[in-house]
Amino acid sequence: MAKIDLAFNLTGKQIPADHGYLLYGAVTRHVPGFHPPQRPVADTGARSSPVSLWEGAGIHPINGWLAGNRRLNLTPRSRLTLRLDATRLAEAMGLAGKRLLLGDDEVQVGVPRSYALKPAARLYSRLVIIKGFLEPEQFLDAVRRQLEEKGIDGRAGLIRREREASFEGRSKSGPDRSPFVRRTLSIRDRPVVGYAVVVEELAADSSIRLQELGIGGRRRFGCGIFVPDRR
């Protein structure tokens, strides 16, 4: 079944810029299916549980304006967006009207709209994490291998840094500073490192496939989710 984006209006003041893990915890309190499915120990021949249809689901990073000090201001255009199997739509709709706690910050979830994924020749993910690959060249090689394994034909690259401050409000200078946009995700106060990735020259079928499958891990924390790049 095809995946869709389900986007909820969102109201509040500020949230942490690095909010992926916090948001995952808040969402799963109301939509338990977002927890990763438990793999059976052995094949008993029983019919698969519906929870398996949540596999590959993801939560987009919330958009807003960088406020500094690793904080993000919400705007009228801020959304909580889930990428999920279309058959899970009714369950995910249960988030409407809920209040979510992200650390010490609270946001109100509003009315959602669903959107079909649309092909675009150039797709972008603000943070892709591939375990065991931290240096740019090796990381990019790992991205290319995953694209090939998933049957996606496109040209992958890292995003060059254009400004000093990161989206999370931190900067690094000196000889060890990467020329590429390198970001971190905090999971239980432990930083996990990845890069912003762009994939270009995508045919329509490869574009949809990349949006549905993503690259790397931590999809439920906002990583490896690709969207059309309009920059």
Secondary structure per residue as TSV (DSSP state, phi and psi in degrees):
chain	resnum	aa	ss	phi	psi
A	1	M	-	360.0	139.7
A	2	A	-	-68.1	149.9
A	3	K	E	-89.9	155.3
A	4	I	E	-133.7	169.7
A	5	D	E	-105.9	129.8
A	6	L	E	-113.5	110.7
A	7	A	E	-109.2	122.1
A	8	F	E	-101.2	135.8
A	9	N	E	-58.3	148.4
A	10	L	E	-139.3	131.8
A	11	T	E	-126.3	144.7
A	12	G	-	167.2	-171.0
A	13	K	S	-107.9	-71.1
A	14	Q	E	-134.5	154.0
A	15	I	E	-140.3	163.9
A	16	P	E	-62.3	140.1
A	17	A	S	-64.3	-37.4
A	18	D	S	-93.3	83.9
A	19	H	-	-117.7	6.2
A	20	G	H	-57.9	-48.2
A	21	Y	H	-68.7	-40.9
A	22	L	H	-63.0	-41.4
A	23	L	H	-67.1	-40.4
A	24	Y	H	-57.7	-46.8
A	25	G	H	-61.5	-41.1
A	26	A	H	-67.0	-41.3
A	27	V	H	-66.7	-43.1
A	28	T	H	-69.0	-18.0
A	29	R	H	-65.9	-28.0
A	30	H	H	-106.2	-22.9
A	31	V	-	-128.3	81.3
A	32	P	G	-58.4	-23.6
A	33	G	G	-61.8	-17.5
A	34	F	G	-71.8	-14.2
A	35	H	S	-63.8	142.2
A	36	P	-	-56.8	138.9
A	37	P	-	-65.2	145.4
A	38	Q	-	-81.0	128.1
A	39	R	-	-78.8	134.0
A	40	P	-	-66.2	146.1
A	41	V	S	-67.6	-37.4
A	42	A	S	-142.6	158.3
A	43	D	-	-82.4	109.2
A	44	T	-	-95.3	-4.9
A	45	G	-	85.7	-1.1
A	46	A	-	-73.6	154.1
A	47	R	-	-66.1	141.8
A	48	S	-	-62.0	144.4
A	49	S	-	-72.0	147.3
A	50	P	G	-59.0	-22.5
A	51	V	G	-60.7	-23.6
A	52	S	G	-63.5	-22.1
A	53	L	G	-71.0	-10.9
A	54	W	G	-82.9	-10.7
A	55	E	T	-59.9	133.4
A	56	G	T	86.0	-2.6
A	57	A	-	-67.8	153.6
A	58	G	E	-145.1	165.5
A	59	I	E	-121.8	118.1
A	60	H	-	-64.2	149.3
A	61	P	-	-61.0	142.5
A	62	I	-	-73.9	134.1
A	63	N	-	-88.3	153.3
A	64	G	-	177.0	-165.8
A	65	W	E	-107.6	132.1
A	66	L	E	-64.2	127.4
A	67	A	E	-104.5	-4.8
A	68	G	E	89.7	163.4
A	69	N	T	56.1	35.3
A	70	R	T	60.3	37.4
A	71	R	E	-122.1	154.0
A	72	L	E	-128.7	126.3
A	73	N	E	-82.3	130.2
A	74	L	-	-77.9	151.0
A	75	T	-	-129.1	171.7
A	76	P	T	-59.3	-17.0
A	77	R	T	-97.2	0.2
A	78	S	-	-66.8	137.7
A	79	R	E	-136.7	148.6
A	80	L	E	-99.4	113.1
A	81	T	E	-120.1	126.9
A	82	L	E	-106.8	135.8
A	83	R	E	-105.2	118.3
A	84	L	E	-152.7	164.5
A	85	D	E	-62.7	137.0
A	86	A	G	-58.5	-26.7
A	87	T	G	-72.0	-13.1
A	88	R	G	-94.0	5.9
A	89	L	H	-57.6	-47.6
A	90	A	H	-61.6	-40.2
A	91	E	H	-66.4	-43.0
A	92	A	H	-67.3	-26.7
A	93	M	G	-61.4	-17.5
A	94	G	G	-63.8	-12.1
A	95	L	G	-73.1	-22.3
A	96	A	T	-57.7	131.2
A	97	G	T	85.3	-3.2
A	98	K	-	-86.1	156.0
A	99	R	E	-104.8	130.5
A	100	L	E	-111.5	136.3
A	101	L	E	-103.3	118.9
A	102	L	E	-113.4	92.6
A	103	G	T	66.9	-120.2
A	104	D	T	-96.0	4.7
A	105	D	E	-108.3	143.8
A	106	E	E	-118.0	138.4
A	107	V	E	-128.8	151.9
A	108	Q	E	-106.4	126.7
A	109	V	E	-90.0	131.4
A	110	G	E	-106.1	-148.8
A	111	V	E	-80.7	135.6
A	112	P	E	-96.2	162.6
A	113	R	E	-132.0	144.6
A	114	S	E	-103.0	147.2
A	115	Y	E	-135.2	132.8
A	116	A	E	-71.8	146.5
A	117	L	-	-70.4	136.5
A	118	K	-	-117.3	139.7
A	119	P	-	-69.2	144.1
A	120	A	-	-145.0	143.6
A	121	A	S	-70.4	-20.9
A	122	R	-	-129.3	121.1
A	123	L	E	-120.2	152.5
A	124	Y	E	-137.1	142.5
A	125	S	E	-128.0	129.0
A	126	R	E	-71.9	-20.7
A	127	L	E	-154.6	117.3
A	128	V	E	-115.6	131.8
A	129	I	-	-120.6	125.4
A	130	I	-	-125.9	115.3
A	131	K	T	-57.5	131.4
A	132	G	T	90.2	-1.2
A	133	F	-	-125.3	107.1
A	134	L	-	-113.9	-28.3
A	135	E	S	-86.2	144.9
A	136	P	H	-54.3	-47.3
A	137	E	H	-65.9	-46.7
A	138	Q	H	-66.2	-36.7
A	139	F	H	-63.4	-46.2
A	140	L	H	-65.0	-37.2
A	141	D	H	-60.8	-40.1
A	142	A	H	-66.3	-38.3
A	143	V	H	-60.9	-45.4
A	144	R	H	-64.1	-37.8
A	145	R	H	-64.4	-41.5
A	146	Q	H	-65.4	-39.5
A	147	L	H	-59.3	-44.9
A	148	E	H	-64.1	-43.8
A	149	E	H	-62.5	-31.6
A	150	K	T	-88.7	0.9
A	151	G	T	71.4	33.7
A	152	I	-	-108.5	121.9
A	153	D	-	-100.8	106.2
A	154	G	-	-165.1	168.8
A	155	R	E	-104.8	113.7
A	156	A	E	-93.9	147.8
A	157	G	E	-155.1	164.0
A	158	L	E	-94.3	155.2
A	159	I	-	-90.0	126.0
A	160	R	B	-75.0	141.9
A	161	R	-	-71.6	134.0
A	162	E	-	-112.9	-11.7
A	163	R	S	-146.5	166.6
A	164	E	S	-73.1	-46.2
A	165	A	S	-80.6	141.9
A	166	S	-	-85.1	171.3
A	167	F	T	-58.3	-33.4
A	168	E	T	-81.1	-2.6
A	169	G	S	89.5	15.7
A	170	R	-	-115.0	155.6
A	171	S	-	-139.6	160.2
A	172	K	-	-141.7	133.0
A	173	S	-	-123.1	169.4
A	174	G	S	107.0	179.0
A	175	P	T	-66.5	-22.1
A	176	D	T	-87.8	-0.8
A	177	R	-	-74.0	127.8
A	178	S	-	-71.9	141.4
A	179	P	S	-75.5	-6.9
A	180	F	B	-107.1	158.5
A	181	V	-	-71.7	107.8
A	182	R	E	-114.3	129.4
A	183	R	E	-129.1	165.1
A	184	T	E	-125.1	151.2
A	185	L	E	-120.6	127.5
A	186	S	E	-90.7	123.2
A	187	I	E	-122.8	110.1
A	188	R	T	52.5	46.4
A	189	D	T	66.8	12.9
A	190	R	E	-107.7	123.0
A	191	P	E	-76.8	135.7
A	192	V	E	-118.7	132.3
A	193	V	E	-104.3	141.7
A	194	G	E	-155.8	-170.1
A	195	Y	E	-132.8	154.9
A	196	A	E	-75.0	136.4
A	197	V	E	-129.7	140.3
A	198	V	E	-121.7	141.5
A	199	V	E	-125.5	123.2
A	200	E	E	-116.1	173.7
A	201	E	S	58.4	41.5
A	202	L	-	-91.7	130.2
A	203	A	-	-73.5	165.8
A	204	A	H	-58.2	-44.4
A	205	D	H	-67.9	-39.1
A	206	S	H	-67.7	-35.5
A	207	S	H	-63.5	-47.2
A	208	I	H	-65.2	-40.3
A	209	R	H	-62.5	-42.2
A	210	L	H	-64.8	-39.5
A	211	Q	H	-66.3	-34.3
A	212	E	H	-77.5	-37.2
A	213	L	H	-97.3	-31.0
A	214	G	-	67.6	-176.1
A	215	I	S	-134.9	142.3
A	216	G	S	75.7	-161.5
A	217	G	S	-117.0	-169.9
A	218	R	-	63.6	35.7
A	219	R	G	-59.9	-37.9
A	220	R	G	-70.1	-13.0
A	221	F	G	-100.8	10.4
A	222	G	T	94.7	9.7
A	223	C	-	-100.7	147.3
A	224	G	S	70.5	16.0
A	225	I	-	-94.1	123.0
A	226	F	-	-103.1	139.3
A	227	V	E	-133.7	158.2
A	228	P	E	-57.3	134.9
A	229	D	-	-95.0	111.3
A	230	R	-	-101.9	11.0
A	231	R	-	-73.0	360.0
